[in-house]
Amino acid sequence: GVSAWKLAGWGMYATPRFGMLGMEVYGRPATGGGEVHLLDPGPAVRREATAFLESYRWLHGLAPRRRFVDAVFAEHPDWAGVRIVVSRPAMDARTGMIEMRHAEYAHPRK
């Protein structure tokens, strides 16, 4: 689950390196109702999002999310949970085509 471009592996010579990553963040209000899409995060959340995505670029699902999630909860104290959806391009080994892969991470408030 780690990028082939890290850990001194030879896989990097057979895997394209993509710079594009995408992320969406959703909050679940403690009062109930549907999820809220986080569209305009503050500076602290933006800073932690950048750090998380840079880590995710190399570590994928092993990237630590706690600081980012804590920053989102600090900005939105009325949320009972956070859901992060990360999108990244990857080559499908079966077809040789580039496709978007999505990973979801749900975090309840502690």
N, CA and C atoms as a LAMMPS dump frame, in Angstrom:
ITEM: TIMESTEP
0
ITEM: NUMBER OF ATOMS
330
ITEM: BOX BOUNDS ff ff ff
-5.0000000000000000e+02 5.0000000000000000e+02
-5.0000000000000000e+02 5.0000000000000000e+02
-5.0000000000000000e+02 5.0000000000000000e+02
ITEM: ATOMS id mol type element x y z
1 1 1 N 0.789 -1.212 0
2 1 2 C 0 0 0
3 1 3 C 0.821 1.263 0
4 2 1 N 2.122 1.168 -0.161
5 2 2 C 2.999 2.334 -0.169
6 2 3 C 3.391 2.632 -1.612
7 3 1 N 3.647 3.889 -1.926
8 3 2 C 4.043 4.276 -3.275
9 3 3 C 5.277 3.5 -3.73
10 4 1 N 5.255 3.054 -4.959
11 4 2 C 6.403 2.341 -5.535
12 4 3 C 7.606 3.262 -5.699
13 5 1 N 7.403 4.561 -5.522
14 5 2 C 8.494 5.518 -5.652
15 5 3 C 9.266 5.683 -4.349
16 6 1 N 8.915 4.961 -3.326
17 6 2 C 9.608 5.061 -2.039
18 6 3 C 10.149 3.705 -1.613
19 7 1 N 10.876 3.703 -0.539
20 7 2 C 11.422 2.512 0.111
21 7 3 C 12.456 1.788 -0.751
22 8 1 N 13.161 2.513 -1.59
23 8 2 C 14.274 1.986 -2.385
24 8 3 C 13.882 0.776 -3.228
25 9 1 N 12.65 0.761 -3.703
26 9 2 C 12.198 -0.351 -4.538
27 9 3 C 12.419 -0.074 -6.006
28 10 1 N 12.398 -1.111 -6.793
29 10 2 C 12.563 -0.975 -8.231
30 10 3 C 11.236 -0.766 -8.932
31 11 1 N 10.138 -0.846 -8.202
32 11 2 C 8.821 -0.663 -8.788
33 11 3 C 8.633 0.707 -9.413
34 12 1 N 9.427 1.693 -8.972
35 12 2 C 9.268 3.036 -9.512
36 12 3 C 9.548 3.087 -11.006
37 13 1 N 10.33 2.138 -11.509
38 13 2 C 10.65 2.136 -12.928
39 13 3 C 9.507 1.578 -13.78
40 14 1 N 8.525 0.986 -13.127
41 14 2 C 7.386 0.417 -13.849
42 14 3 C 6.068 1.091 -13.477
43 15 1 N 6.143 2.161 -12.686
44 15 2 C 4.936 2.823 -12.204
45 15 3 C 5.018 4.315 -12.49
46 16 1 N 4.027 4.881 -13.143
47 16 2 C 4.054 6.33 -13.37
48 16 3 C 3.898 7.08 -12.057
49 17 1 N 4.568 8.198 -11.94
50 17 2 C 4.453 9.029 -10.737
51 17 3 C 3.496 10.171 -11.051
52 18 1 N 2.388 10.19 -10.342
53 18 2 C 1.376 11.213 -10.552
54 18 3 C 1.456 12.242 -9.435
55 19 1 N 1.382 13.482 -9.784
56 19 2 C 1.43 14.534 -8.787
57 19 3 C 0.065 14.947 -8.276
58 20 1 N -0.992 14.549 -8.962
59 20 2 C -2.326 15.011 -8.625
60 20 3 C -2.962 14.163 -7.513
61 21 1 N -3.444 14.833 -6.501
62 21 2 C -4.243 14.203 -5.45
63 21 3 C -5.464 15.074 -5.221
64 22 1 N -6.543 14.472 -4.826
65 22 2 C -7.739 15.23 -4.491
66 22 3 C -8.278 14.782 -3.145
67 23 1 N -8.983 15.67 -2.48
68 23 2 C -9.537 15.305 -1.181
69 23 3 C -10.826 16.082 -0.953
70 24 1 N -11.788 15.399 -0.376
71 24 2 C -13.023 16.032 0.074
72 24 3 C -13.215 15.653 1.539
73 25 1 N -13.76 16.575 2.297
74 25 2 C -13.98 16.359 3.727
75 25 3 C -15.444 16.643 4.037
76 26 1 N -16.031 15.746 4.817
77 26 2 C -17.427 15.869 5.211
78 26 3 C -17.523 15.767 6.729
79 27 1 N -18.402 16.557 7.306
80 27 2 C -18.632 16.502 8.741
81 27 3 C -20.035 16.021 9.04
82 28 1 N -20.164 15.354 10.166
83 28 2 C -21.469 14.878 10.62
84 28 3 C -21.844 15.673 11.869
85 29 1 N -22.824 16.577 11.771
86 29 2 C -23.208 17.389 12.924
87 29 3 C -23.694 16.531 14.09
88 30 1 N -23.319 16.931 15.291
89 30 2 C -23.732 16.211 16.497
90 30 3 C -25.238 16.283 16.692
91 31 1 N -25.862 17.315 16.134
92 31 2 C -27.31 17.482 16.294
93 31 3 C -28.114 16.597 15.357
94 32 1 N -27.428 15.878 14.48
95 32 2 C -28.112 15.001 13.538
96 32 3 C -28.224 15.64 12.17
97 33 1 N -28.921 14.957 11.296
98 33 2 C -29.059 15.441 9.929
99 33 3 C -27.988 14.846 9.034
100 34 1 N -27.946 15.333 7.806
101 34 2 C -26.997 14.812 6.832
102 34 3 C -25.604 15.388 6.999
103 35 1 N -24.696 14.816 6.25
104 35 2 C -23.317 15.282 6.273
105 35 3 C -23.204 16.684 5.673
106 36 1 N -22.199 17.409 6.147
107 36 2 C -21.901 18.743 5.655
108 36 3 C -20.57 18.67 4.915
109 37 1 N -20.544 19.183 3.69
110 37 2 C -19.322 19.192 2.884
111 37 3 C -18.479 20.398 3.304
112 38 1 N -17.257 20.167 3.732
113 38 2 C -16.359 21.248 4.13
114 38 3 C -15.808 21.903 2.865
115 39 1 N -16.264 23.105 2.571
116 39 2 C -15.888 23.776 1.328
117 39 3 C -14.907 24.925 1.529
118 40 1 N -14.89 25.537 2.689
119 40 2 C -14.039 26.703 2.916
120 40 3 C -13.3 26.562 4.248
121 41 1 N -12.29 25.694 4.295
122 41 2 C -11.571 25.486 5.552
123 41 3 C -10.71 26.696 5.922
124 42 1 N -10.48 26.849 7.204
125 42 2 C -9.626 27.926 7.698
126 42 3 C -8.151 27.598 7.489
127 43 1 N -7.281 28.534 7.827
128 43 2 C -5.838 28.369 7.592
129 43 3 C -5.229 27.151 8.297
130 44 1 N -5.638 26.875 9.524
131 44 2 C -5.063 25.733 10.253
132 44 3 C -5.436 24.413 9.578
133 45 1 N -6.681 24.305 9.138
134 45 2 C -7.121 23.08 8.454
135 45 3 C -6.419 22.958 7.104
136 46 1 N -6.274 24.05 6.393
137 46 2 C -5.572 24.018 5.098
138 46 3 C -4.12 23.557 5.272
139 47 1 N -3.468 24.074 6.29
140 47 2 C -2.069 23.702 6.565
141 47 3 C -1.959 22.206 6.853
142 48 1 N -2.836 21.696 7.706
143 48 2 C -2.798 20.266 8.043
144 48 3 C -3.218 19.403 6.856
145 49 1 N -4.14 19.9 6.037
146 49 2 C -4.556 19.158 4.839
147 49 3 C -3.386 19.019 3.877
148 50 1 N -2.624 20.085 3.698
149 50 2 C -1.447 20.038 2.822
150 50 3 C -0.431 19.029 3.328
151 51 1 N -0.169 19.05 4.63
152 51 2 C 0.785 18.099 5.214
153 51 3 C 0.288 16.664 5.074
154 52 1 N -1.002 16.456 5.317
155 52 2 C -1.568 15.114 5.187
156 52 3 C -1.46 14.609 3.757
157 53 1 N -1.83 15.443 2.777
158 53 2 C -1.793 15 1.387
159 53 3 C -0.372 14.72 0.913
160 54 1 N 0.59 15.49 1.378
161 54 2 C 1.981 15.212 0.995
162 54 3 C 2.423 13.864 1.563
163 55 1 N 2.027 13.572 2.778
164 55 2 C 2.324 12.274 3.372
165 55 3 C 1.568 11.16 2.634
166 56 1 N 0.308 11.435 2.287
167 56 2 C -0.519 10.442 1.587
168 56 3 C 0.064 10.096 0.218
169 57 1 N 0.678 11.073 -0.429
170 57 2 C 1.276 10.852 -1.751
171 57 3 C 2.234 9.663 -1.728
172 58 1 N 2.954 9.505 -0.634
173 58 2 C 3.966 8.443 -0.533
174 58 3 C 3.487 7.238 0.262
175 59 1 N 2.701 7.478 1.3
176 59 2 C 2.331 6.387 2.208
177 59 3 C 0.922 5.846 1.987
178 60 1 N 0.148 6.514 1.173
179 60 2 C -1.244 6.129 0.888
180 60 3 C -1.989 5.914 2.2
181 61 1 N -2.574 4.761 2.411
182 61 2 C -3.391 4.511 3.589
183 61 3 C -2.643 4.518 4.907
184 62 1 N -1.326 4.477 4.861
185 62 2 C -0.522 4.51 6.088
186 62 3 C -0.238 5.934 6.556
187 63 1 N -0.607 6.924 5.764
188 63 2 C -0.35 8.321 6.134
189 63 3 C -1.111 8.676 7.404
190 64 1 N -0.453 9.3 8.359
191 64 2 C -1.15 9.681 9.601
192 64 3 C -2.162 10.787 9.346
193 65 1 N -3.359 10.609 9.885
194 65 2 C -4.45 11.56 9.668
195 65 3 C -4.83 12.329 10.927
196 66 1 N -4.319 11.931 12.071
197 66 2 C -4.799 12.472 13.34
198 66 3 C -4.702 13.993 13.435
199 67 1 N -3.571 14.583 13.063
200 67 2 C -3.422 16.042 13.18
201 67 3 C -4.418 16.77 12.289
202 68 1 N -4.63 16.236 11.106
203 68 2 C -5.595 16.843 10.193
204 68 3 C -7.006 16.758 10.767
205 69 1 N -7.377 15.586 11.227
206 69 2 C -8.716 15.382 11.806
207 69 3 C -8.901 16.269 13.03
208 70 1 N -7.889 16.352 13.886
209 70 2 C -7.985 17.215 15.075
210 70 3 C -8.176 18.677 14.684
211 71 1 N -7.507 19.124 13.62
212 71 2 C -7.667 20.506 13.16
213 71 3 C -9.092 20.744 12.658
214 72 1 N -9.667 19.762 11.964
215 72 2 C -11.052 19.895 11.481
216 72 3 C -12.011 19.966 12.667
217 73 1 N -11.816 19.099 13.653
218 73 2 C -12.693 19.126 14.839
219 73 3 C -12.531 20.433 15.617
220 74 1 N -11.315 20.977 15.69
221 74 2 C -11.103 22.246 16.394
222 74 3 C -11.854 23.387 15.69
223 75 1 N -11.892 23.334 14.361
224 75 2 C -12.583 24.36 13.597
225 75 3 C -14.1 24.17 13.63
226 76 1 N -14.535 22.927 13.81
227 76 2 C -15.974 22.604 13.815
228 76 3 C -16.322 21.802 15.072
229 77 1 N -16.379 22.468 16.217
230 77 2 C -16.639 21.75 17.476
231 77 3 C -18.029 21.115 17.545
232 78 1 N -18.92 21.5 16.637
233 78 2 C -20.28 20.943 16.629
234 78 3 C -20.377 19.655 15.82
235 79 1 N -19.29 19.183 15.259
236 79 2 C -19.305 17.955 14.468
237 79 3 C -19.001 16.748 15.339
238 80 1 N -19.742 15.679 15.129
239 80 2 C -19.527 14.428 15.871
240 80 3 C -18.628 13.465 15.105
241 81 1 N -18.424 13.725 13.829
242 81 2 C -17.587 12.837 13.025
243 81 3 C -17.096 13.537 11.774
244 82 1 N -16.007 13.01 11.236
245 82 2 C -15.405 13.532 10.014
246 82 3 C -15.167 12.362 9.069
247 83 1 N -15.482 12.577 7.782
248 83 2 C -15.185 11.577 6.766
249 83 3 C -14.309 12.229 5.712
250 84 1 N -13.177 11.583 5.436
251 84 2 C -12.211 12.08 4.461
252 84 3 C -12.241 11.145 3.258
253 85 1 N -12.329 11.717 2.065
254 85 2 C -12.272 10.945 0.827
255 85 3 C -11.071 11.462 0.03
256 86 1 N -10.098 10.587 -0.192
257 86 2 C -8.903 10.956 -0.948
258 86 3 C -8.954 10.258 -2.303
259 87 1 N -8.658 11.001 -3.35
260 87 2 C -8.648 10.466 -4.709
261 87 3 C -7.249 10.607 -5.286
262 88 1 N -6.802 9.541 -5.96
263 88 2 C -5.491 9.596 -6.607
264 88 3 C -5.527 8.759 -7.871
265 89 1 N -4.803 9.2 -8.901
266 89 2 C -4.728 8.402 -10.111
267 89 3 C -3.805 7.211 -9.899
268 90 1 N -4.162 6.094 -10.489
269 90 2 C -3.34 4.885 -10.403
270 90 3 C -3.516 4.092 -11.686
271 91 1 N -2.5 3.337 -12.028
272 91 2 C -2.589 2.517 -13.229
273 91 3 C -3.207 1.174 -12.873
274 92 1 N -4.22 0.79 -13.607
275 92 2 C -4.848 -0.512 -13.435
276 92 3 C -3.935 -1.544 -14.095
277 93 1 N -3.425 -2.466 -13.323
278 93 2 C -2.476 -3.455 -13.843
279 93 3 C -3.109 -4.364 -14.894
280 94 1 N -4.411 -4.577 -14.807
281 94 2 C -5.098 -5.461 -15.749
282 94 3 C -5.278 -4.817 -17.112
283 95 1 N -5.662 -3.523 -17.115
284 95 2 C -5.972 -2.856 -18.384
285 95 3 C -4.868 -1.922 -18.869
286 96 1 N -3.968 -1.508 -17.978
287 96 2 C -2.943 -0.536 -18.34
288 96 3 C -3.482 0.883 -18.426
289 97 1 N -4.734 1.087 -18.027
290 97 2 C -5.366 2.403 -18.079
291 97 3 C -5.213 3.111 -16.726
292 98 1 N -5.2 4.424 -16.789
293 98 2 C -5.152 5.221 -15.564
294 98 3 C -6.582 5.419 -15.074
295 99 1 N -6.788 5.171 -13.79
296 99 2 C -8.106 5.344 -13.185
297 99 3 C -7.958 6.07 -11.864
298 100 1 N -9.033 6.664 -11.411
299 100 2 C -9.018 7.326 -10.107
300 100 3 C -9.392 6.302 -9.046
301 101 1 N -8.581 6.241 -8.025
302 101 2 C -8.866 5.373 -6.876
303 101 3 C -9.256 6.261 -5.709
304 102 1 N -10.26 5.816 -4.983
305 102 2 C -10.79 6.595 -3.862
306 102 3 C -10.619 5.785 -2.581
307 103 1 N -10.2 6.458 -1.547
308 103 2 C -10.095 5.84 -0.225
309 103 3 C -10.868 6.706 0.756
310 104 1 N -11.623 6.078 1.632
311 104 2 C -12.423 6.799 2.627
312 104 3 C -11.954 6.453 4.014
313 105 1 N -11.936 7.477 4.859
314 105 2 C -11.527 7.325 6.255
315 105 3 C -12.529 8.055 7.125
316 106 1 N -13.161 7.33 8.031
317 106 2 C -14.156 7.923 8.938
318 106 3 C -13.55 8.033 10.335
319 107 1 N -13.781 9.186 10.95
320 107 2 C -13.245 9.439 12.282
321 107 3 C -14.337 10.015 13.181
322 108 1 N -14.762 9.266 14.191
323 108 2 C -15.708 9.854 15.162
324 108 3 C -14.94 10.758 16.129
325 109 1 N -15.639 11.704 16.708
326 109 2 C -15.006 12.563 17.729
327 109 3 C -14.694 11.708 18.951
328 110 1 N -13.529 11.893 19.502
329 110 2 C -13.136 11.119 20.698
330 110 3 C -13.664 11.761 21.947
